[in-house]
Amino acid sequence: MTEQVCRAVGFVPRVRHQVDGFTTVPAFVAAGQGVAVVPQSGVSDPPPGVRLTALPLIRRTRVAFRGGAGPHPAIAALTRALRESVPEGLGRGPGSGTG
């Protein structure tokens, strides 16, 4: 995501670390190891010295299931629970299935 955002505004970042853990990324930032693009849902309590700045980005998350299984009650329940768990204030962009 970070590389895509940087390229979109005209530069290629120098990647020094690749970390998948949402708690580890802000720790690297706090230790002076760079900057990062993280989802709002991934960092609820950043470490001291780390400031979060909102960016005008949309991230789409999809639910994958086997073709024809959409009507299954478990699939419908999971999809509904995921949609309802999105914190108030997070954008729900096109294709989210929320009206």
C-alpha positions as MATLAB code, in Angstrom:
seq = 'MTEQVCRAVGFVPRVRHQVDGFTTVPAFVAAGQGVAVVPQSGVSDPPPGVRLTALPLIRRTRVAFRGGAGPHPAIAALTRALRESVPEGLGRGPGSGTG';
ca = [
       0.000    0.000    0.000;
       2.774    2.427    0.900;
       4.544    1.939   -2.419;
       1.306    2.474   -4.367;
       0.531    5.689   -2.478;
       4.039    7.057   -3.005;
       4.058    6.229   -6.711;
       0.664    7.905   -7.096;
       2.152   11.195   -5.872;
       5.312   10.900   -7.948;
       8.107    9.172   -6.084;
       9.408    5.709   -5.263;
      10.058    5.117   -1.568;
      13.225    3.500   -0.291;
      11.886    0.438    1.548;
      14.067   -0.534    4.494;
      11.701   -2.843    6.361;
       8.670   -4.954    5.501;
       6.507   -5.799    8.496;
       2.991   -7.204    8.552;
       2.156   -6.786   12.237;
       0.025   -3.739   12.978;
       1.645   -3.399   16.412;
       5.176   -3.773   15.065;
       4.920   -1.107   12.354;
       4.288    1.816   14.752;
       7.083    0.502   16.987;
       9.509    0.786   14.049;
       8.273    4.336   13.424;
       8.712    5.213   17.129;
      12.279    3.864   16.949;
      13.072    6.269   14.110;
      13.092    3.633   11.388;
      10.933    5.574    8.937;
       7.311    6.324    8.222;
       4.460    3.965    7.382;
       0.992    3.821    5.907;
      -1.249    1.844    8.256;
      -4.998    1.237    8.299;
      -6.940    3.130   10.958;
      -8.279   -0.144   12.308;
      -4.704   -1.389   12.803;
      -3.447    1.298   15.188;
      -5.802    2.270   17.974;
      -3.142    3.309   20.503;
       0.103    4.458   18.838;
       3.306    4.455   20.895;
       4.592    7.719   22.411;
       6.100    9.989   19.793;
       4.099    8.534   16.883;
       1.538   10.824   15.288;
      -1.215    9.513   13.023;
      -2.365   11.663   10.108;
      -5.478   10.817    8.095;
      -4.963   10.332    4.365;
      -7.670   10.477    1.693;
      -7.322    6.793    0.805;
      -9.892    4.043    0.438;
      -8.999    0.462    1.232;
     -11.435   -2.214    0.174;
     -11.652   -5.498    1.985;
     -13.542   -8.375    0.395;
     -15.039  -11.578    1.696;
     -14.115  -14.545   -0.499;
     -16.305  -17.625   -0.658;
     -16.957  -20.470   -3.043;
     -19.259  -19.691   -5.960;
     -22.894  -20.373   -5.114;
     -22.270  -20.326   -1.353;
     -23.387  -16.704   -0.890;
     -26.884  -17.584    0.346;
     -25.526  -19.923    3.056;
     -26.509  -18.615    6.529;
     -22.918  -18.761    7.807;
     -21.638  -16.635    4.892;
     -24.442  -14.099    5.370;
     -23.797  -13.959    9.146;
     -20.052  -13.456    8.693;
     -20.527  -10.727    6.089;
     -23.103   -8.953    8.259;
     -20.868   -9.175   11.363;
     -17.887   -7.750    9.474;
     -19.915   -4.843    8.101;
     -21.357   -4.084   11.528;
     -17.902   -4.147   13.138;
     -16.594   -1.235   11.056;
     -16.058    1.637   13.509;
     -18.188    4.736   13.037;
     -16.337    7.301   10.966;
     -14.471    4.859    8.747;
     -15.490    5.447    5.154;
     -17.488    2.846    3.356;
     -16.632    3.378   -0.264;
     -18.198    2.096   -3.476;
     -18.529   -1.664   -3.615;
     -18.875   -2.065    0.119;
     -22.418   -3.277   -0.255;
     -23.708   -0.822    2.310;
     -26.222    1.156    0.321;
];
